[in-house]
Amino acid sequence: MTPLFPRMTVAGVGLIGGSLALAARAAGLVGEVTGYGRSEANLRLARERGIVDHVARDPAAAVAGADVILLGVPVGAAAALAEAFRPHARAGAILTDVGSVKAGLVEALEARWPARELVVGAHPIAGSETSGAAAARADLFRERRCILTPTPVTDREALGRVRALWEGVGAVVEEMPPPAHDEILARVSHLPHLVAYALVGAFVDARVAGRRVLDYAGSGYRDVTRIAASRPELWRDIALANGSALRAALAEFRAALDRLEGLLVPGSGDALEAVLGEAAAARRRLGGER
């Protein structure tokens, strides 16, 4: 059977890019896969694990003959990488990405690609604080949502092929405008990461009665701050790229904290319990983690 994409380039063979390559290969959706990146060690591991067939550190060699080029790099590096690939990409090559911010990025990619209609923004809502080819796994996207963010110029056939790729690896795909994506993800992804970093940073040097506070952190603190172990440069780029929506989300979160602070007074137990109960019920409706 002819694969959906006979030749695929994955630029950034990390958790997301590597997992997509593994899953797509297992499903017969791609033929040859070339991995591109800065780290020789990571590319070597990707080849040893069977994530990619070939590796390249030169843009021309990386995208030669590719039918689809996946940008699995941090948001801040994606546009420059598209610019580097542009002179060497074959006519008709689809450019897609996995960035957590879409509006500005998709616009920048469209401006840099020879055929702007062949840019298809994508964001799989899956991942962890781990990174690199060692973290890649073929089941990462199974039953996880992947958001595609077409614009008015997006080619419908290219959009359909990228949709088929994500659906083929088990993702539940939906489409929405890039700005709507960024407003939503600011609240349920970007803000939680900033909060986790802040919760660690607030007490990193704290001492009480000569004792280091973080030495007493239990499972609750560790669970809430798990994502603060994520790559700082990745979340730096995301926060800056989605600054407007993220500032609005921070204001909403401050209002929620202020509400709780106002209830930490004698005689407000019932009101505090009601607020906590509403949040607990909403969290239970989200379900558990895999």
C-alpha positions as CSV (number, residue, x, y, z in Angstrom):
1,M,0.0,0.0,0.0
2,T,1.3,3.4,-0.9
3,P,2.0,5.5,2.2
4,L,0.2,8.8,2.8
5,F,3.6,10.5,2.7
6,P,6.4,8.6,0.9
7,R,9.1,10.9,2.4
8,M,8.8,12.8,5.6
9,T,11.3,15.1,7.3
10,V,11.1,15.6,11.1
11,A,13.0,18.7,12.2
12,G,13.4,18.2,15.9
13,V,13.3,14.5,16.8
14,G,12.1,15.0,20.3
15,L,9.1,13.8,22.3
16,I,6.5,15.1,19.8
17,G,8.3,14.8,16.5
18,G,9.9,11.5,17.4
19,S,6.6,10.0,18.7
20,L,4.8,11.1,15.5
21,A,7.4,9.5,13.4
22,L,7.3,6.2,15.4
23,A,3.5,6.1,15.3
24,A,3.3,7.0,11.6
25,R,5.9,4.4,10.6
26,A,4.0,1.7,12.6
27,A,0.7,2.6,10.9
28,G,2.3,2.6,7.4
29,L,1.5,6.3,6.9
30,V,5.0,7.3,5.9
31,G,7.8,5.7,3.9
32,E,11.3,7.1,4.5
33,V,11.8,9.4,7.5
34,T,14.7,11.8,7.7
35,G,15.5,13.4,11.1
36,Y,17.1,16.9,11.3
37,G,18.5,18.5,14.4
38,R,21.5,20.1,16.1
39,S,22.5,17.3,18.4
40,E,24.5,14.4,16.9
41,A,23.8,12.3,19.9
42,N,20.0,12.8,19.8
43,L,20.0,12.0,16.0
44,R,22.1,8.9,16.6
45,L,19.7,7.7,19.2
46,A,16.7,8.4,16.9
47,R,18.2,6.2,14.3
48,E,19.2,3.5,16.7
49,R,15.6,3.4,18.0
50,G,14.2,3.2,14.4
51,I,12.5,6.6,14.7
52,V,14.2,7.7,11.5
53,D,15.9,6.1,8.5
54,H,18.3,8.9,7.8
55,V,19.7,11.9,9.8
56,A,20.9,15.2,8.5
57,R,22.3,18.4,10.0
58,D,22.3,20.3,6.7
59,P,19.0,21.9,5.6
60,A,19.3,20.9,2.0
61,A,20.0,17.3,2.8
62,A,17.2,17.2,5.4
63,V,14.3,18.2,3.1
64,A,15.5,16.8,-0.2
65,G,12.5,15.1,-1.8
66,A,10.3,15.4,1.3
67,D,6.5,15.3,0.8
68,V,5.9,16.7,4.3
69,I,8.2,18.6,6.6
70,L,7.3,18.6,10.3
71,L,8.7,21.4,12.5
72,G,9.0,19.8,15.9
73,V,11.3,22.6,17.3
74,P,10.5,25.3,19.9
75,V,8.0,28.0,18.7
76,G,10.8,30.6,18.6
77,A,12.9,28.6,16.2
78,A,10.3,27.4,13.8
79,A,10.1,30.4,11.4
80,A,13.8,30.7,10.9
81,L,14.0,27.0,10.2
82,A,11.3,27.2,7.6
83,E,13.3,30.0,6.0
84,A,16.4,27.7,5.9
85,F,14.4,24.9,4.4
86,R,12.6,27.0,1.8
87,P,15.2,27.0,-1.0
88,H,15.6,23.3,-0.8
89,A,12.0,22.0,-0.5
90,R,10.5,20.4,-3.5
91,A,7.5,21.9,-5.2
92,G,4.3,20.7,-3.4
93,A,5.9,19.9,-0.1
94,I,3.6,20.4,2.9
95,L,4.9,22.3,5.9
96,T,3.3,21.6,9.2
97,D,4.3,22.1,12.8
98,V,3.4,21.0,16.4
99,G,3.7,24.4,18.1
100,S,1.7,25.3,21.2
101,V,1.0,28.8,19.8
102,K,-0.6,29.2,16.4
103,A,-1.7,32.7,15.4
104,G,1.6,34.4,14.9
105,L,3.5,31.3,14.1
106,V,1.2,30.1,11.3
107,E,1.3,33.6,9.8
108,A,5.1,33.6,9.9
109,L,5.3,30.2,8.3
110,E,2.9,31.2,5.5
111,A,5.1,34.2,4.8
112,R,8.2,32.1,4.4
113,W,6.9,29.1,2.5
114,P,7.0,29.1,-1.3
115,A,3.3,28.0,-1.5
116,R,1.7,29.5,1.6
117,E,-1.4,27.4,1.0
118,L,0.6,24.3,1.9
119,V,1.3,25.4,5.5
120,V,-0.9,23.5,7.9
121,G,-0.7,24.5,11.6
122,A,-1.2,21.6,14.0
123,H,-1.0,21.2,17.8
124,P,-1.3,17.8,19.4
125,I,-2.4,18.1,23.1
126,A,-0.1,15.5,24.4
127,G,3.3,15.5,26.0
128,S,5.2,15.5,29.3
129,E,8.2,17.2,30.9
130,T,10.5,14.7,29.2
131,S,12.3,15.5,26.0
132,G,14.5,14.1,23.2
133,A,14.4,11.0,21.1
134,A,14.7,8.8,24.2
135,A,11.2,10.1,25.3
136,A,9.4,9.3,22.0
137,R,6.7,6.6,22.1
138,A,4.3,5.4,19.4
139,D,1.2,5.5,21.6
140,L,1.6,9.1,22.7
141,F,-1.3,10.5,20.6
142,R,-3.8,7.7,21.0
143,E,-7.2,9.2,21.9
144,R,-5.6,12.6,22.5
145,R,-6.9,15.7,20.8
146,C,-4.9,17.3,18.0
147,I,-6.0,20.8,16.8
148,L,-5.5,21.9,13.2
149,T,-5.5,25.6,12.6
150,P,-6.2,26.3,8.9
151,T,-6.4,29.9,7.6
152,P,-8.4,31.3,4.7
153,V,-5.6,30.4,2.3
154,T,-5.0,26.8,3.4
155,D,-5.2,24.2,0.7
156,R,-8.0,21.8,1.5
157,E,-6.2,18.8,0.1
158,A,-3.1,19.6,2.2
159,L,-5.3,20.0,5.2
160,G,-7.0,16.7,4.6
161,R,-3.6,14.9,4.3
162,V,-2.4,16.4,7.6
163,R,-5.7,15.4,9.2
164,A,-5.3,11.9,7.9
165,L,-1.8,11.7,9.4
166,W,-2.9,12.6,12.9
167,E,-6.1,10.5,12.7
168,G,-3.9,7.6,11.5
169,V,-1.8,7.7,14.7
170,G,-4.9,7.7,16.9
171,A,-5.5,11.3,17.6
172,V,-8.9,13.0,17.8
173,V,-8.7,15.8,15.3
174,E,-10.6,19.1,15.3
175,E,-10.1,22.4,13.5
176,M,-10.3,26.0,14.9
177,P,-9.0,29.4,13.9
178,P,-5.5,30.1,15.2
179,P,-6.5,33.0,17.6
180,A,-9.2,30.8,19.2
181,H,-6.6,28.1,19.8
182,D,-4.2,30.5,21.4
183,E,-6.9,31.9,23.8
184,I,-7.9,28.5,24.9
185,L,-4.4,27.1,25.3
186,A,-3.3,30.2,27.2
187,R,-5.6,29.1,30.0
188,V,-5.3,25.3,30.0
189,S,-1.6,24.8,29.1
190,H,0.5,28.0,29.1
191,L,-0.8,29.4,32.4
192,P,-0.5,26.1,34.3
193,H,3.2,25.9,33.3
194,L,3.9,29.5,34.5
195,V,2.0,28.7,37.7
196,A,4.1,25.6,38.3
197,Y,7.3,27.5,37.7
198,A,6.2,30.3,40.0
199,L,5.1,27.8,42.7
200,V,8.6,26.3,42.7
201,G,10.4,29.7,42.4
202,A,8.4,31.2,45.2
203,F,9.9,28.8,47.8
204,V,13.2,27.7,46.2
205,D,15.2,29.5,48.9
206,A,12.5,29.6,51.6
207,R,13.5,28.5,55.1
208,V,11.4,28.3,58.3
209,A,13.1,27.8,61.7
210,G,16.3,27.0,59.8
211,R,14.7,24.3,57.8
212,R,14.6,24.3,54.0
213,V,10.9,24.4,53.0
214,L,11.2,22.3,49.8
215,D,12.8,19.4,51.8
216,Y,9.3,18.8,53.1
217,A,7.5,18.8,49.8
218,G,5.1,15.9,49.5
219,S,3.2,14.3,46.7
220,G,0.7,17.1,46.4
221,Y,3.4,19.7,45.8
222,R,5.3,17.4,43.5
223,D,2.2,16.6,41.4
224,V,1.2,20.2,41.0
225,T,4.8,21.3,40.0
226,R,5.7,18.3,37.9
227,I,5.6,20.4,34.7
228,A,8.1,22.9,36.1
229,A,10.7,20.3,35.1
230,S,10.0,21.1,31.5
231,R,12.5,22.7,29.2
232,P,12.7,26.5,30.1
233,E,13.6,27.6,26.6
234,L,10.5,25.9,25.2
235,W,8.2,27.6,27.6
236,R,10.0,30.9,27.3
237,D,9.2,31.0,23.6
238,I,5.6,29.9,24.1
239,A,4.9,32.5,26.8
240,L,6.4,35.3,24.8
241,A,4.6,34.2,21.6
242,N,1.2,34.1,23.3
243,G,1.8,37.0,25.6
244,S,-1.5,38.9,25.1
245,A,-3.7,35.9,25.8
246,L,-1.5,34.7,28.6
247,R,-1.7,38.1,30.4
248,A,-5.5,37.9,30.2
249,A,-5.4,34.4,31.6
250,L,-3.1,35.5,34.4
251,A,-5.5,38.3,35.3
252,E,-8.4,35.7,35.5
253,F,-6.2,33.5,37.7
254,R,-5.3,36.4,40.0
255,A,-9.0,37.1,40.5
256,A,-9.5,33.5,41.5
257,L,-6.7,33.7,44.0
258,D,-8.0,37.0,45.4
259,R,-11.4,35.3,45.9
260,L,-9.8,32.5,47.9
261,E,-7.7,34.9,49.9
262,G,-10.8,36.9,50.8
263,L,-12.4,33.7,52.2
264,L,-9.5,32.9,54.6
265,V,-11.2,34.6,57.5
266,P,-13.3,33.4,60.4
267,G,-16.9,32.6,59.6
268,S,-16.3,32.0,55.9
269,G,-16.0,28.2,56.1
270,D,-19.2,27.5,54.2
271,A,-18.4,29.9,51.4
272,L,-14.8,28.6,51.1
273,E,-16.1,25.0,51.0
274,A,-18.5,25.9,48.2
275,V,-15.8,27.4,46.1
276,L,-13.5,24.4,46.6
277,G,-16.4,22.0,46.0
278,E,-17.2,23.7,42.7
279,A,-13.6,23.4,41.6
280,A,-13.4,19.8,42.8
281,A,-16.5,18.8,40.8
282,A,-15.1,20.4,37.7
283,R,-11.8,18.6,38.1
284,R,-13.5,15.2,38.5
285,R,-15.4,15.8,35.2
286,L,-12.0,16.2,33.4
287,G,-11.2,12.6,34.3
288,G,-7.9,11.0,35.2
289,E,-4.5,10.9,33.5
290,R,-3.4,8.0,31.4
